[in-house]
Amino acid sequence: MILGSTGSIGVQALDVVSRSGDDEFEIVGLSAGSDWEALVEQAQEHGARRIALVDPDAAARAGESWTGETLAGPDGLVTLITEAGCDLVLNAIVGSAGLVPTVATLGEGIDLALANKESLVVGGELVMQLADATGATIIPVDSEHSALHQLLAGERADSVQRLILTASGGPFRGRSTSELRDVTVEQALAHPTWEMGGKITIDSATLMNKGLELIEAHHLFATAYEQIDVVVHPQSIVHSLIQLCDGATLAHLGYPDMRVPISYGLNYPDRVEVPVAALDLEALGSLTFEVVDADTFRCLALARAAGLAGGTAPCTLNAANEVAVHAFLGGDLRFVEIAAVIEETLERVPSGRVHSFDSLADADAEARRVAGERVEARADR
C-alpha cells in the first residue's frame, strides 16, 4: 500500500514497483489528499482495489469515475490501512497529517516504509513504543536515514560514536541573511540537486528539513542529540556517515535519486536492481564539505533545541513550521520570517509532557493558532 501516491515519493515508488517482477508486489491500496484524477489513474494502471482521499469532495468525484471502492476522509484512510490485509505500507504523506496513518499501520503490526519524517518528529517516543509493542518494523525511506540504516547494520551500539547527516545547503547556500530578505517562492523552490515536493523543498532551503531529520534520527536509531551532527555537502553524493570507536568513518555514497532508498525500503532486507548509474568517482573529481551557517539558517538550531527540550516541543516546532511555510508559499510571509515565526511560537507555547496521541493533537492545534497569529502580526506591519 502506498499512502500519498500522487506526490513525488509516491510516484517514484510506483515506478520502482512497476519495474519489479509481476510477482514481487501487489498494490492493494493507494491514497492521496485531493488529486482524485491522478489517483484513479494510478489505481487503474496498477490494479489497486481500493483508494482513499482525505478530501471528501474529491472522494465523491473519484467514486463516480471508477468501479473500485473509494474511501473518504481521515477515517477512510485509516480504514484503508486496517482492512487491507497488506504486509507493508509506504507512508509518503507530507507533513503531520502522516502521523495518524503511521499509528494505524504500526497498531496493526504492519511493517512501515517511512518517508513521512513528521511522524517521528511529532510523536517519536510513542511511535517507537508502538512499533516495539506490535513487533512492526520501521524501514526509513529518507535518503539520509536509509543510508544510516545500512551503515549501522551489524555495528554494535557501543561502537558507534557519532551519526553525521549531510545537507546540500539548498538553493541559498553561501548567502547572508540580508541577501535572503527578498527571495521569491520560485527561487526557494529551485533546489540544486533534488526534485521534491514544494513543502519539503522550502524546508531544505531553510535547513528545517535537516532539523526534522535530526529529530527523526534521534528516535529511529536511539542516539543522543549530542552524538548527531550535520555537515553541508553541496554535491549530495555522500548521504550520511557514521564514526566508530576505532577511529573509522563509514560513508554511504550514491547519485541523488530517491528510487534507491525507496527500493531499499520496499525490498528490505533484499536488494534489487534500480536503473541508477554506478558512482563514477573519477568523473566526480572531488567532494566538498562545509560547516553549517547556523546564524543565517536558524531553523536547524531551533529544531535541535526543540528536540533537546523534548515533550511537545518538537510537535510545536513542526506545526509552526508548517504554518510558516504555507504562509510563505502563499505570499503572506517573507522567507527570512519563517524562522522568526517558529521561534516566537516556541517561546509562547510551553512544552508539556506527552501522555498520549491526544496530547500531541492539542499541542499541534495550539501551536498552529499561535503561529497563525504571528504570521498575521507580520502582515499588519
Summary of the structure (lengths in Angstrom):
residues: 381
radius of gyration: 20.3
end to end distance: 47.0
largest distance: 62.5
contacts: 1311
relative contact order: 0.11
helix: 51%
strand: 13%
